[in-house]
Amino acid sequence: MHWLKKRIYNFIKKGIKVYLNIFLEFRVWGVENIPDGPKIFCSNHFSSTDPFFMITVMDEPVHMVIGPGFSVPVFRHILKAGEQINALPERRKFVISEAVEYLKKGESIYIFPEGDLNDQVSFREFYHGMAKIYLTHPCPIIPIGVVSPIRYVKEIDKNIKIGETTFRTLAVMSGKYYTNIGDPLSFKPHVTAREITDTVKENIKYLIEDIKTNKFWS
């Protein structure tokens, strides 16, 4: 990442950390599972604030694959300045190649395989983009389970419309938000995109249940 963009990225990250320390009980487990070098972070996705909160978990900058956020005028410029990856329909065909280029530079990416917000009752379908990135440039996949009690997930009036599709805006502005980072995943040669996707999905599901069963949850 260019030094100036990295400085902007870190400035934004520090501001988010201050907000989290004041307004949320923000807990993270498994940071020791994050290896050095390029990697692919993957997590479930239930709120529009997930991308902002998750960049505070890693010491290194990450290039996050984001769709609807790039359609919002103010955020578009912030995301571009932070070298995030534009996944709007007109840019979607470039996502894999852009992600791979960052991995080749020794940098890491973050992707939400569901592509849209779930209801925390069940996952949405996991897309294969993450698996295709891995198959193009194999490196550790880091599964992450994130969860917040539903009472803290609030709908914001302003939704985002892209083409004929309307995306809800849900945010966690206070309360509790928990993150559980799993062991790095790697796969044998000749593995299929479906096998990678299913394995990552099951790991994320386990990490969420681990929070609810063995860690803080109320």
N, C-alpha and C positions, 0 to 999 in steps of 0.2 A: 504494500500500500504506500502511495506517495506520502512523504513526510507531512505535508500540509493537511492532506485529507485524514491522515492518522491523528493529527493534533485535533482536528474538528471532531472526529469520532470519539476520541478520549474525553474531550470537553463535554460532549453530550452524555457520554456514559457516566461521568462523574456527577452530572446534574441528576440523572436518573437514580443513581445510588443514594444521593441525598434525599430524594423524594421517597424512596423505598424505606430508608432508615426512619423517616418521620411518620409516614402514613401506613406502612404495612408491616405485618409480621412476615418477613421474607426469609425462608429457610432453604438451604441448599445442602444436599448430601451427595457424596461421591466425586467431589472435585479431584480427589487423588486418582481417579480413573482416567483422567484426561492425559493422553500421551503427548509428547513433543511431536513436532512435524505437522504436515498437512493432514486434515481429517474432515469427515463429513458428519456434522451434528444433525440429528433428526429428533423431532418431538411431536407429540400430539398438539392440538391447536384449538383452544376454546375461547380465547379473548383477543381483541384487537391490540391489547397491550402486551401480549406475549413477546413480540419481537423486541420491544423496548426493554422489557425486564430481562430477557435472556442474554442480551449482550453484556450484562453486568456480571454474568457467571464466569466468563472466560477472561483470563488476563490478556490474551491476544485479541486483536480485531478479527471479526468474522464477516464474511460476505454472505448476507442473508437473501434467500430467494423470496421476493415479495411481489404480490400482484396488486390488489386493490389500493394499497398505500401510494403507489406511483400515480394514481389518478387524482390524488388530492394535491392541489397546486403548491401549498406550503411544504407538505411532507415530501413531495416529489424532489424538491431541491435539496432537502436535508438528506434523503436517501441516496441521491446521486452523489452528494458531497462525501458521504460515507462509503462509497463504492459498493452499495448493495445491488443485487441483481434483479433487474426488471423482468417480471413474469406476466405483464399484461399481454392480452392475446396477440397484439401485433409484434411483441418481442419474444414470445414464448419459444419460438424455434431456435433462438440463440441461447437459451438458458443453459443447456448442457455444455455447450462449447465454452461459454463464459465461465461457468463453474470449474470446468476442467483446467482452463488457463490459470485460474487462481491456485488450484491445487498444484499445478506444475511449478508455480513460483514458490511453493512451500507454505502457502497460506491456506486457511480453512474456510469452509462454507457451512451454512446452516439452512436446513430446508424443513418445511412442514409438509409431510407427504399427503396429508388430507386435502390441502389446497384451499380449505375454507374452515369456518368455525364449527366445531361439534357442540353437542349439548351436555357433555360430560356424562351422559347416560350410556352412550355407545360411540364408537369411532365412526367417522365417515370412511368411505372407501379410500384406501391408500393408493396413490398413483405411483407409477414405476419410475418417475424421473430420478429419484434418489438412487435407485438400483442401476439405472442407465449411466449415471455419473460414475458410480463405482466400477461398473464393467468397462467403462472407457479409460478410467485412471484409478486402479485399485489403491485404496488407502483405508485406514481404520474408519469404521462407522461407529459413532458414539450415540447410543440411544438415550433419550432423556424423557422422563415422565414428569409432566407438570400438572398441577391440580390446585383448585381453590374451591372452598365451599360455595355452592351455587348462590347462596344469599349475597355473596360479595360481587357476583358477576352482574353488572348492570347494563341494560340496553341504553344506548345513546340515541337520541332522536335522529341525528343525521346519519343516514345510511349511504352507501356508495353504490352507484349504478354504473355498470360497465356494459355497454351494448344493451341487450335485453335482460341482463342478469342484475339483480339487486342483492348486494351483500350487506348483511346486518353488521352493525358496529356494537360490539360488546366490550366492556372495559372493567378492569379491577382497579378501582381508584383508592381503595382502603381495605382493611381486613387482613386476610391471610392468603399467602401464595407460596406453594411448596414445589420444590424442584429436586428430582432424584436422578442422578447421572449414573448410567450403567457401565459395565465393562465394555471395552472396545470390541467390535465385531469384525472378523475377517472371514473370507469364504474361499473354498477350494476352486481351482480352475473349472470351467465349464458349468458353473452354477447359473441358474436362470434368474431373470429379473423377478419373476414371481416368487421364487424361493427366497431371494434376498428380502423382498418386500414383506413377505409373511413372517420371516424371522425377526426383522426389525419391529414389526407391529406387535408380535408376541412379547418381545423384550420390553417395549414401552408399556404394554398392558401390565406386565409383571411389576415394573417400577412404580406405576400408579398404585397398584394394590399393596405394594410394600409400604408406601406412604400411609395408606389408610389402615393397614393392619399392624405395622411394626413401628411407625413413627407418629408424628403429631397429626392429628386429624380431629376436627370438631366443627 
